[in-house]
Each structure stands twice: as C-alpha cells, then as structure tokens.
Amino acid sequence: MNLTVITPSSASCEKRVFECPNCGLVEPTVVREGITSAIFTLEIGDKPILTFEAKNLRESSELCREQWFRDDVARLKSHGVSLWDGKTALKTRYASEAEKVAFLEATGEAPSDEMILVYLIELDVSTLKTP
C-alpha cells in the first residue's frame, strides 16, 4: 500500500452526500475517479489528529488496528510531545465540515489508489523520517 502524508494545498474533486434508504443516516462523501468514499478523522484522546478517506465507518476504524499505523502515530511528535502513548484509545469518526475542507484542499488531484493522511496538527519534522 502506498502512503502519502501531506499538508493543505489545493483540491478538486466532486463532493456528495448520500442518505441510507434504510436508516436515513447521511454520510458525507467524495467521488474521485468514480470511487465513492467518505472522509474520516482520527482522534487520540478526543483530539483530532488527521483525516483520511475510507469507504465507511467500519473500514475507517480498521485503520486503528493496523500495526504499521499504530507504530507511526506512536513515533510521530508534535511540539516535542508524542501523538500517542500506546494506551489512549484511537477512534475514528466522520470528519467535521472544517476537517473535510482541510482534507480536500490538501489532497487535490491525488491518485485514489494511495492512502493519504492529512494531519490537522503540526508535526515535528525530525519524527517524519522512518527509523
């Protein structure tokens, strides 16, 4: 899997809202190259950390169980403080309107076959390099 970490720049993709015919749940979505997905936010200790695309809420929560992802958020720091202590719950939710805008501005014309993580916080550059 390709992984891209980016910060805001520009965006151009179609935004849509789909309503589930069974339960009425409204899911904010984007359509890129004919693929429909929603934008989600990862929270650590109730603090929004990053946004990303997934097909649904269940798929978004699977990211929190991926070892490579857990290793990355444990290694990364913001202002000298680790993003994750290895104990606090990692939770995903649908992104707020402001978080969706940040994601769409940052991703622009990015290929849909890459997982893109858009950080909503400032990261320490020295922790971006893999060991």
C-alpha atoms as a printed R data frame, in Angstrom:
    type eleno elety resid chain resno       x      y       z
1   ATOM     1    CA   MET     A     1   0.000  0.000   0.000
2   ATOM     2    CA   ASN     A     2   1.261  3.468  -0.853
3   ATOM     3    CA   LEU     A     3   1.040  6.022   1.924
4   ATOM     4    CA   THR     A     4   1.235  9.755   1.439
5   ATOM     5    CA   VAL     A     5   1.441 12.293   4.248
6   ATOM     6    CA   ILE     A     6   0.561 15.815   3.153
7   ATOM     7    CA   THR     A     7  -0.438 19.235   4.354
8   ATOM     8    CA   PRO     A     8  -3.009 21.618   2.801
9   ATOM     9    CA   SER     A     9  -2.573 22.979  -0.739
10  ATOM    10    CA   SER     A    10  -5.474 22.700  -3.255
11  ATOM    11    CA   ALA     A    11  -8.326 20.344  -4.137
12  ATOM    12    CA   SER     A    12 -10.602 19.403  -6.966
13  ATOM    13    CA   CYS     A    13 -12.995 16.533  -6.599
14  ATOM    14    CA   GLU     A    14 -16.736 16.130  -6.546
15  ATOM    15    CA   LYS     A    15 -18.411 16.276  -3.115
16  ATOM    16    CA   ARG     A    16 -21.689 14.454  -2.485
17  ATOM    17    CA   VAL     A    17 -23.936 13.495   0.415
18  ATOM    18    CA   PHE     A    18 -25.615 10.083   0.394
19  ATOM    19    CA   GLU     A    19 -28.555  9.107   2.575
20  ATOM    20    CA   CYS     A    20 -29.030  5.471   3.547
21  ATOM    21    CA   PRO     A    21 -32.513  4.386   2.389
22  ATOM    22    CA   ASN     A    22 -32.863  2.009   5.369
23  ATOM    23    CA   CYS     A    23 -31.820  4.137   8.317
24  ATOM    24    CA   GLY     A    24 -31.679  7.681   6.928
25  ATOM    25    CA   LEU     A    25 -28.045  8.130   8.005
26  ATOM    26    CA   VAL     A    26 -26.470 10.897   5.998
27  ATOM    27    CA   GLU     A    27 -22.878 10.141   5.048
28  ATOM    28    CA   PRO     A    28 -20.694 12.923   3.644
29  ATOM    29    CA   THR     A    29 -18.811 11.526   0.682
30  ATOM    30    CA   VAL     A    30 -16.429 12.422  -2.093
31  ATOM    31    CA   VAL     A    31 -16.198 10.871  -5.532
32  ATOM    32    CA   ARG     A    32 -12.767 10.550  -7.145
33  ATOM    33    CA   GLU     A    33 -12.334  8.739 -10.414
34  ATOM    34    CA   GLY     A    34 -15.751  7.108  -9.945
35  ATOM    35    CA   ILE     A    35 -14.949  5.740  -6.468
36  ATOM    36    CA   THR     A    36 -17.219  6.873  -3.622
37  ATOM    37    CA   SER     A    37 -15.761  7.300  -0.157
38  ATOM    38    CA   ALA     A    38 -16.221  9.362   2.981
39  ATOM    39    CA   ILE     A    39 -13.746 11.489   4.911
40  ATOM    40    CA   PHE     A    40 -12.944 10.484   8.469
41  ATOM    41    CA   THR     A    41 -10.991 11.950  11.357
42  ATOM    42    CA   LEU     A    42  -8.738 10.040  13.721
43  ATOM    43    CA   GLU     A    43  -8.955 11.239  17.313
44  ATOM    44    CA   ILE     A    44  -6.472 10.440  20.026
45  ATOM    45    CA   GLY     A    45  -7.771 11.336  23.474
46  ATOM    46    CA   ASP     A    46 -10.634 13.349  21.922
47  ATOM    47    CA   LYS     A    47  -8.155 15.468  19.929
48  ATOM    48    CA   PRO     A    48  -8.490 15.455  16.125
49  ATOM    49    CA   ILE     A    49  -5.138 14.371  14.677
50  ATOM    50    CA   LEU     A    50  -5.572 13.520  11.000
51  ATOM    51    CA   THR     A    51  -8.106 12.969   8.230
52  ATOM    52    CA   PHE     A    52  -8.306 10.258   5.583
53  ATOM    53    CA   GLU     A    53 -10.723  8.603   3.163
54  ATOM    54    CA   ALA     A    54 -12.437  5.251   3.687
55  ATOM    55    CA   LYS     A    55 -15.475  3.502   2.235
56  ATOM    56    CA   ASN     A    56 -17.397  3.521   5.535
57  ATOM    57    CA   LEU     A    57 -17.053  3.930   9.305
58  ATOM    58    CA   ARG     A    58 -16.184  0.264   9.821
59  ATOM    59    CA   GLU     A    59 -13.342  0.466   7.300
60  ATOM    60    CA   SER     A    60 -12.099  3.677   8.919
61  ATOM    61    CA   SER     A    61 -11.906  2.035  12.350
62  ATOM    62    CA   GLU     A    62  -9.832 -0.829  10.882
63  ATOM    63    CA   LEU     A    63  -7.003  1.663  10.366
64  ATOM    64    CA   CYS     A    64  -6.672  1.953  14.162
65  ATOM    65    CA   ARG     A    65  -5.859 -1.773  14.377
66  ATOM    66    CA   GLU     A    66  -3.136 -1.739  11.713
67  ATOM    67    CA   GLN     A    67   0.280 -2.237  13.351
68  ATOM    68    CA   TRP     A    68   2.136 -0.011  10.846
69  ATOM    69    CA   PHE     A    69  -0.284  2.816  11.636
70  ATOM    70    CA   ARG     A    70  -0.036  2.347  15.405
71  ATOM    71    CA   ASP     A    71   3.762  2.370  15.115
72  ATOM    72    CA   ASP     A    72   3.650  5.603  13.083
73  ATOM    73    CA   VAL     A    73   1.398  7.541  15.459
74  ATOM    74    CA   ALA     A    74   3.471  6.351  18.417
75  ATOM    75    CA   ARG     A    75   6.680  7.583  16.714
76  ATOM    76    CA   LEU     A    76   5.386 10.957  15.482
77  ATOM    77    CA   LYS     A    77   5.556 14.042  17.682
78  ATOM    78    CA   SER     A    78   4.009 17.486  17.702
79  ATOM    79    CA   HIS     A    79   5.900 20.204  19.576
80  ATOM    80    CA   GLY     A    80   8.043 17.529  21.228
81  ATOM    81    CA   VAL     A    81   5.066 15.513  22.506
82  ATOM    82    CA   SER     A    82   4.257 12.049  21.153
83  ATOM    83    CA   LEU     A    83   0.931 11.848  19.328
84  ATOM    84    CA   TRP     A    84   0.065  8.567  21.021
85  ATOM    85    CA   ASP     A    85   1.222  6.933  24.234
86  ATOM    86    CA   GLY     A    86   0.278  3.427  23.106
87  ATOM    87    CA   LYS     A    87  -2.598  3.273  25.608
88  ATOM    88    CA   THR     A    88  -5.095  6.006  24.782
89  ATOM    89    CA   ALA     A    89  -7.953  4.868  22.543
90  ATOM    90    CA   LEU     A    90  -7.591  5.584  18.818
91  ATOM    91    CA   LYS     A    91 -11.045  6.475  17.487
92  ATOM    92    CA   THR     A    92 -12.389  7.429  14.099
93  ATOM    93    CA   ARG     A    93 -15.482  9.463  13.261
94  ATOM    94    CA   TYR     A    94 -16.938 11.275  10.285
95  ATOM    95    CA   ALA     A    95 -14.932 14.438   9.666
96  ATOM    96    CA   SER     A    96 -16.445 17.806  10.543
97  ATOM    97    CA   GLU     A    97 -17.063 20.274   7.729
98  ATOM    98    CA   ALA     A    98 -13.837 22.169   8.522
99  ATOM    99    CA   GLU     A    99 -11.851 18.914   8.620
100 ATOM   100    CA   LYS     A   100 -13.330 17.827   5.265
101 ATOM   101    CA   VAL     A   101 -12.326 21.159   3.737
102 ATOM   102    CA   ALA     A   102  -8.763 20.753   5.063
103 ATOM   103    CA   PHE     A   103  -8.587 17.245   3.605
104 ATOM   104    CA   LEU     A   104  -9.957 18.249   0.207
105 ATOM   105    CA   GLU     A   105  -7.689 21.303  -0.018
106 ATOM   106    CA   ALA     A   106  -4.663 19.192   0.852
107 ATOM   107    CA   THR     A   107  -5.334 16.241  -1.432
108 ATOM   108    CA   GLY     A   108  -6.297 17.967  -4.673
109 ATOM   109    CA   GLU     A   109  -5.778 15.611  -7.610
110 ATOM   110    CA   ALA     A   110  -4.061 12.867  -5.599
111 ATOM   111    CA   PRO     A   111  -4.435  9.353  -7.047
112 ATOM   112    CA   SER     A   112  -7.185  7.342  -5.378
113 ATOM   113    CA   ASP     A   113  -5.016  4.212  -5.074
114 ATOM   114    CA   GLU     A   114  -2.922  5.824  -2.353
115 ATOM   115    CA   MET     A   115  -3.912  6.152   1.285
116 ATOM   116    CA   ILE     A   116  -3.491  9.818   2.128
117 ATOM   117    CA   LEU     A   117  -3.232 11.017   5.716
118 ATOM   118    CA   VAL     A   118  -3.740 14.751   6.165
119 ATOM   119    CA   TYR     A   119  -2.524 15.855   9.585
120 ATOM   120    CA   LEU     A   120  -4.557 18.539  11.299
121 ATOM   121    CA   ILE     A   121  -1.725 19.322  13.692
122 ATOM   122    CA   GLU     A   122   1.848 20.461  13.219
123 ATOM   123    CA   LEU     A   123   4.290 17.564  13.191
124 ATOM   124    CA   ASP     A   124   7.913 17.682  14.280
125 ATOM   125    CA   VAL     A   125   9.868 17.242  11.029
126 ATOM   126    CA   SER     A   126  12.516 15.120  12.720
127 ATOM   127    CA   THR     A   127   9.912 12.426  13.527
128 ATOM   128    CA   LEU     A   128   8.656 12.137   9.922
129 ATOM   129    CA   LYS     A   129  11.647 10.073   8.871
130 ATOM   130    CA   THR     A   130  11.283  6.345   9.387
131 ATOM   131    CA   PRO     A   131  13.955  4.823  11.637
